[in-house]
Amino acid sequence: MMEHVTNFLALPDLVLVKILKLLVHNVTDVENLSSTNRQLKYFVKDNFASLYYDDMKIDNKSFRLNLRKTKPILALQLSINVETHTCPKDEINPEFFREEDNSPILMIIHPQSTSAILQKSIPKFNLKLLRKLTLTCEHRHAINLYLDTRDLVFKHINNDKLEELNFNFCFLGRGPLNDDILKRFSTNLLYPNLRKLTLNFFDNGSLDWGDYTSKTLKHHLYGMALTKKTSGC
């Protein structure tokens, strides 16, 4: 065995890098290779950042299109702030616009805003190997943008690879359907390898649903508690 390892280490660095690139879609194999001996441990460590985004932090204020789309993301921290670059949802005809009407104008994020660019980019991220995900809503007035962006991320991750999840949650006050996100974690069927789940609750105003929210929350948390691999917070 040691003879094979010695012969392997005798290969040129360019060849070893090529081998790592061939293993890039199975991060476990790459990590196991690093535990073979000390020399390979340091070689993998030195080249790990070129293979993966090990701890990517993104927010919709400073997002830039400078990512390698094919490079797998292993851990992602995504923060959503209030977007100030907005525009009216519907075109306003100045001939019929009267300020005295005081009619509210529905605003949406501008197509050229960093938030819009981020949302367009998420489907192009390589999230197939994502193991750790943190989603944060930085302000209550950013909740709709946060939910839209959160749903985009969930749509494009590999459920079988996710191991740790940390995200903001609140009862929206718009109806019981907003609780559906919690149903995903009532069993470990959808995310079979999820071993750590953290819910960060924040206030989004008063609710008038009687005890609906507390019953629903208790029901889902009870389901989470029964799963064998996941611990909820």
CORQUITA-V274265 format. One line per field, one symbol per residue. psi: psi as a letter, one per 30 degrees, with the letter a starting at -180 (. if undefined). Layout:
psi->???
This chain:
psi->eeeeeeeeffkleeeeeeeeefgffifeeeeeefgeleeeeeeeeffeffeljfikkklgegkkigkjffkkkekkjkkklkkfjllkekkkjffgkkeffgkkkkklkkfgleeeeeeffeffkjgfgkfkkkkkjfkffgeeeeeeeeeeeefgljeffkekkjlkklkfgglfffffefffgflgeeifgjfkkkkjklkhlllhgbgeeeeeeeeeeeeeffkefkkk.
